[in-house]
Amino acid sequence: MPSSAAAVAVPTGRRAINWGLVRTVGGLAVLALLVWRVGSGPFVAGLRMIDVWSVAAAVGVGAATIVACAWRWRLVALGLGMHLPLRTAVAELYRAVLINSTLPGGVLGDVDRAVGHGRADGDVGRGIRAVVWERTAGQAVQLTLAVALLWALPSPVRPFVPRIAAVVAGVTLLAAVLALVAGRRGPQWWRRAVHTARADVREVLLARRIWPGVVLCSAVAVAGHLVTFLVAARTAGLHAPAAQLLPLTLLALLAMGVPANIGGFGPREGVAAWAFAAAGLTAAQGVATATAYGVLVLVSSLPGVAVLLFRRRTVAS
């Protein structure tokens, strides 16, 4: 008879596989719906119109974005007492972006670099915390900038931004209060987790020597994503003013945070189709732009192949 630990592990594994399947099917469903509504033409156009100049721009902007994210990761890791050279962080991030751009879910690369860094430094848990906090800080800055720009610039969601901001703030506050209450009255493992999280936020993310750099790096990374999306829009033949495209770009980038995707494709194209159509452009233009963006990001991450090959040679030797 299997032990109780083994008995618990089996359904947990199945549950994880099922959730992965659900996310993959969700991304495929979004893509299938888009093909049914707008046809395959916009996807093909987004691929066909990519030229050497757009690739060069994407690679250059992508490099700056990777360095900014690597520096942010390094700052958080150092705050947690971990060793992380900038060169190593850049190489691992290229590899992570490549994995995120080619596999379902869009987060497997980050999981890999978190575990890999933790093992190399002798503390897997701390390595995972470093990546979680680095990603959380980046998402928080992106969300804040998105709300501000969507409020300032004309967009299909501009009338709803104050209510959306209020809901997000309320949900965040409620989650924080519930976590604190559970941290005092919940199980011991939860109390330890809440205590660790509070210490990390206070001593790392909010530390005077760390948070300005984290915010600056996050802002640079968001700017890099926006510029790459604008390059994709021009590549797809869209010549609307940047002030009109910027809020649409933000909406598409926020949709990339939805885990139901195939290498990033899926919700991004769906939101881009809706946002572009609602802004007076066409859904086909939105799909073509989002498709070109996905390909440009993939191309800009190709240095990650060299990291993968180097790692394989190192392990083999």
Steps between C-alpha positions, in 0.01 A plus 500: 500500500641844408588742774278798571761733347498307177124488497486875528766553235315314228182713485707814548704413191186425303348827608809692383496320163130574458551870573781509245270335249223749577737794443621354170149426378393851602776656291415279203131588538574873485715454189236278337230759571715774346567295187126434472413869537777674301653212302862396481596799283594738787723233657674437169533875436658551841763242407554605140563868561786449746822628341864537597448850641221393735707200612802722566286744700341216699839344580642834617199596708474143630859509620436821696185347647681181601779696670244708692317188619830330586607798708166496682538129571855557623387779735228283655730198527771706670237636738421139595868432559560302178790525257399581141746654252337723238649295215343183640165673550499625139582153362234330714239758405565451128449130558183559703348732239573243229327227702207729584463588130491140381320300768141523635428707809760772450664445842699177470818691420465701819443184703812349346723800575366525854576136580832509314621809683385358834688175444814683388490719812406217735146619588222410256231662713680831507566477126128456437419792728745723312331432166148524646571840656687623192209404275244637746679835518515518121130419464410759765694774319352396165147504641554842658637648177220338302229648721662845483542496122158349433351775714698774323467385138185430295419130492198265495533445876574857607150563650536188714856554625404673831265214590753237394771671707268513802414130465866401465596709803211355703581140407869555579419651839253223582753231402764664719264519798389137459864387472589685819202359689574149378864556588400546864232235526572258217711183493862523601632458144280790386614718788861433405428583135328829589781591739760433229304698241463798734872493576587480129276795413627712787869415480538450124232655278451808720865536600637844411799350323287271283155634408611800286709270280220244480249766393741649245587162349131407484414827324779440247372146440143623444630766260690228312186290458304805384764598245516144365121497462510833315769358271270202439212737417710687244625169363140384455433811292316698767583873492261631766645759743702361790264672747215290359700176494654532845190421708406216264850364545466513878177301488661233284804479728281465809324210328835321476481448877214252448661154534267340241730551202720315256846651518337837566249469216128494575353762738742765368364464146142485625527821705691673219223411254232640731696811603599596146142455375357698794747783430384542140762281335436137401519170684720366220753777561504416869561129432774574245676739739481260795624213282794706374578597861507137611736406217729798567522410869583142405772615259646739758523209747700274268827565688335274757571209262872556555443488877309172464774346284774620733319354800458167321870485412593588858277224640629247244862573582 
